[in-house]
Amino acid sequence: MKNFTLAALLLWGAVCANAQVSGKVDPMVQKIVSEVSAEKIAGNLKKLEAFGTRGDFSDTTSKDRGIGAARQWIYDEFRSYSPKLEVAFDSYQVKKQGRIWRDVELMNVVAVLPGTTQPEKRIVISGHYDSLNIIRRAGAPAPGGEESAVVGMDNEKSADAIAPGVSDDASGTSAVMELARVMSQYKFEKTIVFVAFAGEEIGLVGASLMAEKAKLEKQQIEAVLNNDIIGNDVGGDGQTANRLVNVYSDDPNDSPSRALARYVKETAERYVPGMKANPIFRADRFGRGGDHTPFAANGFAAVRFTTPVENLGAQHSERDTFDKASPSYTAMVAKVNAAAAASLALAPSAPAVARVSQATATTPARVQPTLARGKTMYDAQLRWTDPKPAADLAGYSIVMRSTTSAFWETEIFVGKVNEYTLPGVNIDTVVLGVKAIDNDGNQSLVAAYVTAPYAVRHIELQGEKK
């Protein structure tokens, strides 16, 4: 680590000299965060609870009960916020399969705020509005864990049972709605998509279908911020945590999702100092999943926000009610979302730090990071490209950390260049990355220099039959 420490000391002067660029606070983002209302969120929570159930197989014709009434109300609320929001039902006719015990129409409720200069880039803020009360069949064995809880469930009774689902996940939906209300009053360079998913409780169905469609359409989704169970700050065991939210992201350590988790942590520190975004380097809670999961599986950067003090005894029952909720806590989590989403939606795109080699008849295309050892063979020579630099680009920052560190340890702002050499830095013992920064201090996600995993190949032996 001698080289890394020496390089960090050499760069420190440059880091301090350019701190006003990298650590700058954008007044617009600050204002957006301040306008998130706990009172509005409380009203949303109460209204969603009042539908009795939002089960995926519940009534779709009633005007005041069931999933049909709930999704129509969410749709109408989205439309009332701003004429700039493009509101629609993202509808699917889903066949009976797995936990989907009969054919059903599922509708995600989507509100799109089109971007100005980079409309093709998308930031998704989501939660799921469906709820579930697990009613077990008579004589069914007791569940042994989260996934086995649905084994022995009486589907028809559960479909119509009272399922207020306030923390799971009226809280996430309420946060999404409040962010749509606030953020639709502003203009952003990138498109922001506010989504209330259906079908989460029966296998992440609504999110899976949207993620699959996004991949097929080659949508440029830069981030998915999924909010699920952010409604309570007191757990079932009495533990409290009202200034902390867990942010889950999938492996590997420099995956797009992990880069997003680090970004959320940094923007929370800058804009919501009273609330800590706590990165958990795991795809989700142990053995569980959420609506961010299919997006991450399809190659998009996606994270999940969840309270660290879940009330497990109340989830999926008639006891997940407003009296156990904390709208002020949900509002703080929404502010963390707002800081990350607004910053990213205003920021330049991340630079490209790899090139793709041309495929041949015998050799597949390879992704090769544009990081080398320089002329001396003992330096770190970084190159990157930016096909469409932002008009308000201030420049680029290089970040560095040891391979065993969770977060970036050193940063140097290098200006409007596309190549930089760090003398004496051993690229074998550190992780390096680059990000773009605009004149207001808004930063792109970090593009890290990573190597492709080893491709297993078969070595033919003499006399071997093909």
C-alpha positions, 0 to 999 in steps of 0.5 A: 500500500506504499504507492497508494498512500504516497499517491493519496498524499500527492493528490490531496492538494488537488482534492482540496483545491477542487472541493468547491466543484465536487462537493458543491450543493445545488440550491435546486436540489436543496429546495426539492428536498425541503419541500417533501411533506410528512403531512402529505405522506400521512394523508396518502398512507391513510387513503391507501389503508382505507381501501381495505385491501389492495390485494392483486386478486381483490375487487376491481369494480368497486369505487372505494375498496380493492385494488381497482379503486386504489390504482384509479386513485393513484392514477388520478393523484398523479394527474392532479400534480402537474400537466407535465406528468404523462400518466398511464396504466402499464397493463398486463394480462397474466396467466395462472402460474406459480403463486398467480393462482388464477388469470389476472390483469395487473396494472402498474401505475406510471407517471413520466416527467420528460427530461429536457436535454437528455430525455433518453436517460431515465431515473425510476423511483418506485414502490408497490401498491398491492398488499397481502394478508396471508390467511392459512388453510385449516390444518396447514403447517406453520410457516418456517420462514419468509418464502414458506409463508405462502405455502398453505395459504388459502388463496380465495380467502386471502384475496378478499381479506383485510390487508391494509399494508401500510408499511408494506408497501403503502409507505413506498407508494406514498413516498413515490407519490409525494416525490412526483408531486414535488419534482413535477414542479421542476425541469430536469435534464433526464426523464424521471419515471414514478412507478407504483408497481402491482404484483409484488406480493405474488412474485415481483410480477409487475416489476419483472414485466416492466424490467423485461420490457425495458431491456427489450426496448433498450431503455437507458435506465440509469437508476432504479430507486425502489422503496419497500417497507419504509413506513415504520421506525419501531420494529416488532421487537421494540427497537427504534431507528428513525434516522437510518435507512438501509440501502441494498445493492447487488454484487459484485463490488463495482456493479452498477447497483453498488455504484448507485448505492454509494451515490445515494450515501453521498447525496444523503450526506450532502442534502439530508444530513439528519438522515443516514443512508446505510449501504448494505452490500447484499442484493436484499434482506437475507433470502428475500427480494423486491421490485428492484431485483428484476431490474438489477437482474436485467443489467440496470442499476437498482437499489432498495430502501428499507427500514432497519427495524421491520415489524415482521409480525405485522407484515402480510396481516391485518395488523399492518396499520397506520397506527404503527407507521411514522410518516415523518420517517417515511418523509426522511427516506423520501428526502434521501430519494429526492436528493439522489434522483434530482442530483442524478437527473440534473447531472451529466452522463457517466463517462465510458471507461471501456472499449468493446473489441470487434467480434470475429468468427472465432473470438467473441467481442470483449469488454476491455477497460481503458486503464494501463500502466503508462510508459513507465509500466508503474503508473496508472494511466486512465482514459475515458470517453464522453460521446456527448459532453454536457453543455454545463460540464465542469470536468471529470473527477478520478476516484480511488480506493483500496480493493478492500475498502467499501467506499472511495477514499481519494478524489482528484478533479482533473478538469475537461480532459479524457486522459490522466496519469497517476504516477506511482499508482499500482493498478493491481492494488487499487480500484479506480473510477471516473465521474462527470461533474457539472457547474452546479456540482451535480455528479454522474455515477462513478464508472469504475475500471473493472475487468471482465470475469474469466471466461471458461473455455474447453481445451480440446485433447488429441483424439477427443470426439466433438 
